[in-house]
Amino acid sequence: QVQLVESGGGLVQPGGSLRLSCAASGSIFSSSSMGWYRQAHGTQRELVAAVTSDGSAHYEDSVKGRFTISRDYVKNTLYLQMNSLKPEDTAVYYCNALDRAMLPGTSWGQGTQVTVSS
């Protein structure tokens, strides 16, 4: 059973920063590409950042240059450093392995709420 536990969200002013953490099962963490997804009010869940097992990273255009994804193989933890936050970044953020995320009916963690507002 895969476990995904997201944390680190909160309320922040525009221009502020947050660091999200995701504790994931070690069996999938090292072998799979991992990603951060977000789902804003009334929208579909979208991939915003991903990192592969060799360390290469991908970012959705709207967050490129502001967000940094990283992984700690010893702690089996995925991180998302979010800087220069904007109101449009407001969403529930989730982590998952990319191959699991594309499966219909796949399980997700509880997510962590990020709210950017003045």
C-alpha positions as CSV (number, residue, x, y, z in Angstrom):
1,Q,0.0,0.0,0.0
2,V,1.5,3.3,-1.1
3,Q,1.5,6.1,1.4
4,L,1.6,9.8,0.4
5,V,1.6,12.5,3.1
6,E,1.8,16.1,2.1
7,S,2.5,19.0,4.5
8,G,3.8,22.5,4.6
9,G,0.9,24.5,3.1
10,G,-0.7,27.5,4.6
11,L,-1.8,31.1,4.1
12,V,0.8,33.4,2.6
13,Q,0.8,36.9,1.1
14,P,1.6,37.5,-2.6
15,G,5.4,37.4,-3.0
16,G,5.8,35.1,-0.1
17,S,7.3,31.6,0.1
18,L,6.4,28.2,1.2
19,R,8.1,24.8,1.3
20,L,6.0,21.7,0.8
21,S,7.0,18.3,1.8
22,C,5.8,14.8,0.7
23,A,6.6,11.7,2.6
24,A,6.3,8.8,0.1
25,S,6.8,5.0,0.2
26,G,10.4,4.2,-0.4
27,S,9.6,1.4,-2.8
28,I,8.3,3.9,-5.4
29,F,10.3,7.0,-4.5
30,S,13.7,5.9,-6.0
31,S,12.4,4.1,-9.1
32,S,9.7,6.4,-10.3
33,S,9.5,10.0,-11.5
34,M,7.8,12.0,-8.8
35,G,5.6,15.1,-9.2
36,W,3.7,17.8,-7.5
37,Y,0.1,18.4,-8.7
38,R,-2.4,21.1,-7.8
39,Q,-6.1,21.4,-8.0
40,A,-7.6,24.9,-7.8
41,H,-11.2,25.6,-7.1
42,G,-13.4,24.4,-9.9
43,T,-10.5,23.0,-12.0
44,Q,-8.9,19.7,-12.9
45,R,-5.8,18.5,-11.2
46,E,-2.7,19.6,-13.1
47,L,1.0,18.6,-12.9
48,V,3.1,21.6,-11.9
49,A,6.6,20.1,-11.3
50,A,8.3,16.7,-11.7
51,V,11.7,15.2,-11.0
52,T,13.1,11.9,-12.4
53,S,15.3,9.4,-10.7
54,D,18.4,10.9,-12.4
55,G,17.5,14.3,-11.1
56,S,16.1,16.1,-14.2
57,A,13.3,18.4,-13.5
58,H,10.2,19.7,-15.4
59,Y,8.1,22.7,-14.5
60,E,4.8,24.0,-15.8
61,D,5.3,27.3,-17.6
62,S,3.4,29.3,-15.0
63,V,5.7,28.3,-12.1
64,K,9.0,28.0,-14.0
65,G,11.6,30.2,-12.3
66,R,9.6,30.4,-9.1
67,F,9.3,26.8,-7.9
68,T,12.0,24.2,-7.3
69,I,11.3,20.5,-6.9
70,S,13.8,18.3,-5.1
71,R,14.0,14.9,-3.5
72,D,15.9,13.4,-0.6
73,Y,16.6,9.7,-1.2
74,V,17.7,9.0,2.3
75,K,14.5,10.4,3.9
76,N,12.2,9.3,1.1
77,T,10.8,12.8,0.9
78,L,9.9,15.1,-2.0
79,Y,10.0,18.9,-1.7
80,L,8.6,21.8,-3.5
81,Q,10.1,25.2,-2.7
82,M,7.7,27.9,-3.8
83,N,8.9,31.5,-4.1
84,S,7.3,34.7,-5.4
85,L,3.8,33.2,-4.8
86,K,0.9,34.6,-6.7
87,P,-2.9,34.4,-5.9
88,E,-3.3,32.1,-8.9
89,D,-1.1,29.6,-7.1
90,T,-3.9,29.0,-4.6
91,A,-4.8,25.3,-4.7
92,V,-4.6,22.0,-2.9
93,Y,-1.2,20.5,-3.7
94,Y,-0.7,16.8,-4.0
95,C,2.3,14.5,-4.6
96,N,2.4,11.2,-6.5
97,A,4.5,9.0,-8.8
98,L,3.8,10.0,-12.4
99,D,3.0,6.5,-13.5
100,R,0.6,6.0,-10.6
101,A,-1.1,9.4,-11.2
102,M,-2.2,8.5,-14.7
103,L,-4.1,5.4,-13.6
104,P,-7.9,5.8,-13.4
105,G,-9.1,5.6,-9.8
106,T,-5.6,5.9,-8.3
107,S,-5.2,6.8,-4.7
108,W,-4.0,10.2,-3.6
109,G,-2.9,11.7,-0.3
110,Q,-4.9,14.3,1.6
111,G,-3.1,17.1,0.0
112,T,-2.0,20.4,1.5
113,Q,-3.8,23.7,1.0
114,V,-1.9,26.7,-0.3
115,T,-3.7,30.0,-0.1
116,V,-2.0,33.2,-1.5
117,S,-4.0,36.3,-0.5
118,S,-3.4,39.8,0.8
